[in-house]
């Protein structure tokens, strides 16, 4: 089984102007409506021979301000393809009490399996104590939290998304399952620190193709994480769809698995057992599916 643990969905009318501009810069705007539709997501999973995908909205605040409706949208995707799609909720960091109620609704009524927080787009520091009630709920209810980390849209500050800020969260909530999106790109050393230090911290690998193409950036990041933290065993396959193609990411992972070793050694960067963990077992463990 292969699971893509980081896929975006949405409806064109719910996208914010900065997201529209970003998608145009990435040259995927012309077919975005099809790509982020339920049918488009499933078609791409089928094309890539990926069994399941974790989905959540591209944006976190629609133009009308009714952010809970984005969770309703995700729920509609899940209802259409319950055996293929796994839902992650969103919250509003400015409305903690409302968000706690929404988290409960998403978990109990909608059947979601986790929470996505994007500190840069939502303009919040993940280690702010205002978010601690959210983390307490998620820790108490075994609800993992996926944090965007590292580089974000040019229109938003990346000061909110440095992965080292998650060290505070992991220290205060040692049983909370934390997923560091993008392996913290480009702060891979900080992600390695988190993986070495905290047993319940995981990281996903998406959006690490770099500017020169090929597998060089991804394999260098994986090598550092393996050498320092033996952390490859707690990574998750992910694509950042629709911005990146899942098939390219999966092919890169397989190239590294079969053809790449750690520098000056015969040690594979990814073993067969680590590949199985990355592509399915870790995510299934995290969401207790």
Buried (B, 14 or more C-beta within 10 A) or exposed (E): EBBBBBBBBBBEEBBBEBBBBBBEEEEBBEEBEEBBBBEBBBEBBEEBEBBBBBBBBBBBBBEEEEBBBBBEBBBBBBEBBEEBBBBBBBBBBEEBEEBBEBBBBBBEEBEBBBBBBBBBBBEBBBBBEEBBBBBBBBBEEBBBBBBBBBBBBEEBEBEBBBBBBBBBBBEBBEEBBBBBBBBBBBBBBBBBBBBBEBEBBBBBBBBBBBEEEEBBBBBBBBBBBBBBBEBBBBBBBBBBBBBBBBBEBBEBBBBBBEEBBBEEEEEBBBBEEBBEBBBBBBBBBBBEE
